[in-house]
């Protein structure tokens, strides 16, 4: 697939863009092509953490617990912020929940809440490759995953609602949909810069 880099006139460069939202909403799936489209750097915060500590997120959760993972996540977020602008950051679903994280992201960059229906998120998360890499889902049934999504979005919405922008990330099921959605998000960012 050919992706053309766009130069955005009037776009406030040097501000990182933080994609937030519940797991499975498409932060990485949309973030990579958006970064390619803009000619920017892409950082998946979970992968960045894994590279820094030499363990998968699942291993960190299992070995050291969630509190340790959240500490590593805050350190990684601060390191990514220090990289400067022209960066698209796919945050972990729980990143906005930690004290001070939304304030930091809103102060230094642009936060975008990727919103998708419960049904679409659940349909993505029940896929075997998704279930196996997400420690919180690995032993849940399909129905338990759907209920977890409902409960999770409800609990996290007060944090996600602090985002500066909201964007519908429902249509990411094919390469064409991903490319079209990345273009739409680039346009929204242009209008709101």
For each residue, the residues with C-beta under 8 A, 3 or more apart:
1: 175 179
2:
3: 33 36 37 179
4: 37
5: 36 37 38 39
6: 37 38 39 186
7: 39
8: 11 38 186 189 190 193
9:
10: 190 193
11: 8 189 190 193
12: 15 193
13: 85 86
14: 84 85 86
15: 12 85 108 109 110
16: 80 81 83 84 85 86 87 88 89 105 108 109 110
17: 34 40 87 88 89 109 110 111 112 189
18: 89 91 105 109 110 111 112
19: 27 30 31 88 89 90 91 112 114
20: 27 91 95 96 105 111 112 113 114 160 163
21: 25 26 27 93 113 114 115 116 160 169
22: 25 93 116 121 149 152 153 156 160
23: 92 93 121 125 134 136 152
24: 116 121 122 124 125 130 149
25: 21 22 93 114 115 116 121 169
26: 21 29 30 114 116 169 172 181
27: 19 20 21 30 31 44 90 91 114
28: 31 32 44 90
29: 26 32 172 178
30: 19 26 27 33 34 114 169 172 178 181 182 185
31: 19 27 28 34 35 42 44 88 89 90
32: 28 29 35 36 42 88
33: 3 30 36 37 178 179 182
34: 17 30 31 37 38 40 42 88 182 185 186
35: 31 32 38 39 40 41 42 87 88
36: 3 5 32 33 39 42
37: 3 4 5 6 33 34 182 183 186
38: 5 6 8 34 35 86 88 186
39: 5 6 7 35 36
40: 17 34 35 86 87 88
41: 35 83 86 87 88
42: 31 32 34 35 36 87 88 90
43: 47 48 80 83 87 88 89 90
44: 27 28 31 47 48 90
45: 48 49 73 76 77 80 89 90 91 92 95
46: 49 50 57 90 92
47: 43 44 50 51
48: 43 44 45 51 52 76 79 80
49: 45 46 52 53 57 60 69 72 73 76
50: 46 47 53 54 55 56 57 60
51: 47 48 54
52: 48 49 72 75 76 79
53: 49 50 60 72
54: 50 51
55: 50 59 60 63
56: 50 59 60 133
57: 46 49 50 60 61 69 92 133 135
58: 61 62 133 134 135 138
59: 55 56 62 63
60: 49 50 53 55 56 57 63 64 68 69 72
61: 57 58 64 65 66 69 135
62: 58 59 135
63: 55 59 60
64: 60 61 68 69
65: 61 68 69
66: 61 69 70
67: 70 71
68: 60 64 65 71 72
69: 49 57 60 61 64 65 66 72 73
70: 66 67 73 74 94 98
71: 67 68 74 75
72: 49 52 53 60 68 69 75 76
73: 45 49 69 70 76 77 92 94 95 98
74: 70 71 77 78 98 100 101
75: 52 71 72 78 79
76: 45 48 49 52 72 73 79 80
77: 45 73 74 80 81 91 95 101 104 105
78: 74 75 81 82 104
79: 48 52 75 76 82 83
80: 16 43 45 48 76 77 83 87 89
81: 16 77 78 104 105 108 109
82: 78 79
83: 16 41 43 79 80 87
84: 14 16 87
85: 13 14 15 16 109
86: 13 14 16 38 40 41
87: 16 17 35 40 41 42 43 80 83 84
88: 16 17 19 31 32 34 35 38 40 41 42 43
89: 16 17 18 19 31 43 45 80 109
90: 19 27 28 31 42 43 44 45 46
91: 18 19 20 27 45 77 95 96 105
92: 23 45 46 57 73 95
93: 21 22 23 25 152 156
94: 70 73 97 98 156
95: 20 45 73 77 91 92 98 101
96: 20 91 101 102 105 156 159 160 162 163
97: 94 101 156 159
98: 70 73 74 94 95 101
99:
100: 74 103 104
101: 74 77 95 96 97 98 104 105
102: 96 105 106 111 159 162 163
103: 100 106 107
104: 77 78 81 100 101 107 108
105: 16 18 20 77 81 91 96 101 102 108 109 111
106: 102 103 109 111 162 163 164
107: 103 104
108: 15 16 81 104 105
109: 15 16 17 18 81 85 89 105 106
110: 15 16 17 18 164 165 189 192 193
111: 17 18 20 102 105 106 162 163 164 165
112: 17 18 19 20 163 164 165 166 167 185 188 189
113: 20 21 160 161 163 165 166 167
114: 19 20 21 25 26 27 30 167 169
115: 21 25 166 167 168 169
116: 21 22 24 25 26 120 121 168 169 170
117: 120 121 170
118: 121 122 146 149 150 153
119: 122 123 146
120: 116 117 123 124 170
121: 22 23 24 25 116 117 118 124 125 149 153
122: 24 118 119 125 126 142 145 146 149
123: 119 120 126 127
124: 24 120 121 127 130
125: 23 24 121 122 130 131 134 137 145 149
126: 122 123 130 131 142 145
127: 123 124 130 131
128: 131 132
129: 132 133
130: 24 124 125 126 127 133 134 137
131: 125 126 127 128 134 137 138 140 145
132: 128 129 138
133: 56 57 58 129 130
134: 23 58 125 130 131 137 138
135: 57 58 61 62 138
136: 23 140 148
137: 125 130 131 134 140 145 148
138: 58 131 132 134 135
139:
140: 131 136 137 144 145 148
141: 144 145
142: 122 126 145 146
143: 146 147
144: 140 141 147 148
145: 122 125 126 131 137 140 141 142 148 149
146: 118 119 122 142 143 149 150
147: 143 144 150 151
148: 136 137 140 144 145 151 152
149: 22 24 118 121 122 125 145 146 152 153
150: 118 146 147 153 154
151: 147 148 154 155
152: 22 23 93 148 149 155 156
153: 22 118 121 149 150 156 157
154: 150 151 157
155: 151 152
156: 22 93 94 96 97 152 153 159 160
157: 153 154 160 161
158: 161 162
159: 96 97 102 156 162
160: 20 21 22 96 113 156 157 163
161: 113 157 158
162: 96 102 106 111 158 159
163: 20 96 102 106 111 112 113 160 166
164: 106 110 111 112 192
165: 110 111 112 113 188 189 192
166: 112 113 115 163
167: 112 113 114 115 184 185 188
168: 115 116 171
169: 21 25 26 30 114 115 116 172 181
170: 116 117 120
171: 168 177 180 181
172: 26 29 30 169 177 178 181
173: 177
174: 177 178
175: 1 178 179
176: 179 180
177: 171 172 173 174 180 181
178: 29 30 33 172 174 175 181 182
179: 1 3 33 175 176 182 183
180: 171 176 177 183 184
181: 26 30 169 171 172 177 178 184 185
182: 30 33 34 37 178 179 185 186
183: 37 179 180 186 187
184: 167 180 181 187 188
185: 30 34 112 167 181 182 188 189
186: 6 8 34 37 38 182 183 189 190
187: 183 184 190 191
188: 112 165 167 184 185 191 192
189: 8 11 17 110 112 165 185 186 192 193
190: 8 10 11 186 187 193
191: 187 188
192: 110 164 165 188 189
193: 8 10 11 12 110 189 190
